[in-house]
Amino acid sequence: MLGSIGAAAAPAANTLDSFVRGVRQPPRHDGSTLVPSGKRRWHGAQNAAWAHWRITGESEIFLAFLEDDAPRGLRYTDLGRLAELGPQATRCATAVRPLLESLGPWTCVQAAYAWWRITGDMDAAVPVLLAALEPLRSGDADEPCRAAVRYIAQIGAPASAAAPLLAATLSSDRRFPADVYPAARAALAAFGDGLRLQGRALV
């Protein structure tokens, strides 16, 4: 909640920092106070670190938390947050890159998006996102597929190889989840010839 408030929650920044470092622990639901262990293992510490960034715009605490937790590896929630940080997360790029080849489609898509947002490298990211669109050919659109459509819309022209499939999706008699349609139109519009293809698809 504090992270969503942003800069207006600045008075809470130091408290969040102390939670992340294990100097303090938040009150329990019954009002009692946990004794700080000196170790950063309160279950909400990562969320506190993220809220700290959302409030202050300073990414150091969050990135240091991820690096300290590196042995467990990055999860897809981490990838989404690194994508939001963009170039500020450059130091984590080497941990993101191998995940573009993950066996999990959701992790692949999130890693590709994070990689592009952090590095600007489309050569590695775009093929992963294009591959995630394949379910559209059979009239399906799982969550990774729908996310890939949204991300391709942000990338624009470098992902224009997706245009025929997205145009076919818009003109298909099959029913896709509702969020596919605006995302596909946005992607086509972001391509150089997107408006022409979109018009053809909607005829």
C-alpha positions, 0 to 999 in steps of 0.5 A, spaced: 500 500 500 505 504 501 508 503 495 502 505 491 502 512 495 509 514 492 512 520 494 507 522 499 509 516 503 516 519 504 515 519 512 515 511 512 521 510 508 526 510 514 521 505 517 521 501 511 529 501 510 529 498 517 525 492 516 529 491 510 535 491 514 532 487 519 533 492 524 526 493 526 520 488 525 513 490 524 508 489 529 504 482 529 497 482 528 495 481 535 499 488 536 505 484 539 512 486 537 517 481 534 524 481 536 529 483 531 534 477 529 539 481 525 538 477 519 534 480 513 528 474 513 522 477 515 517 475 510 515 482 507 522 484 507 522 484 499 516 488 499 518 493 503 524 494 499 520 495 493 515 500 497 522 504 499 523 505 491 516 507 489 516 512 495 523 515 494 525 513 487 532 510 490 533 503 487 539 501 491 536 498 497 531 493 493 537 491 488 541 490 494 536 485 497 535 481 490 543 481 490 543 478 497 538 473 495 541 471 489 542 464 491 534 462 490 534 465 483 529 471 480 522 469 480 517 472 475 515 477 480 522 479 481 522 480 473 516 484 473 519 489 478 526 489 474 522 491 468 519 497 471 526 499 474 529 499 467 536 501 466 536 502 473 537 495 474 543 494 469 547 490 475 542 485 475 542 484 467 546 478 468 541 474 472 536 476 467 539 473 461 539 466 462 531 466 464 530 467 457 531 460 456 527 458 461 522 452 461 517 456 464 513 460 458 511 465 463 518 466 466 521 466 459 516 472 457 517 476 463 525 475 462 524 477 455 521 484 457 525 485 463 531 484 459 529 489 453 527 494 459 533 494 462 538 493 456 534 495 450 537 489 447 531 487 442 535 481 438 534 477 444 528 479 447 523 479 441 524 472 438 522 470 445 516 474 445 514 472 438 514 465 440 509 466 446 504 468 441 504 461 438 497 459 442 494 464 438 494 460 431 490 455 435 485 460 438 488 460 445 491 465 449 494 463 455 497 469 460 504 469 457 501 469 450 497 475 452 502 479 456 507 478 450 502 481 446 502 487 451 510 487 451 510 487 443 506 493 443 511 497 447 517 495 443 513 497 436 516 496 429 522 491 431 517 486 433 513 487 427 514 480 425 508 479 429 503 483 425 500 478 420 498 473 426 495 479 430 491 481 424 489 474 423 487 474 431 483 480 430 479 478 424 478 471 427 471 468 428 474 465 434 473 468 441 479 470 445 480 473 452 477 481 451 484 484 453 487 480 447 483 485 442 486 492 444 493 489 446 493 487 438 490 493 436 495 497 440 501 493 437 499 493 430 498 501 431 505 501 433 508 498 427 510 502 421 504 499 417 500 497 423 494 502 421 493 499 414 494 492 417 489 493 423 484 496 418 484 490 413 483 485 419 477 489 422 474 489 415 
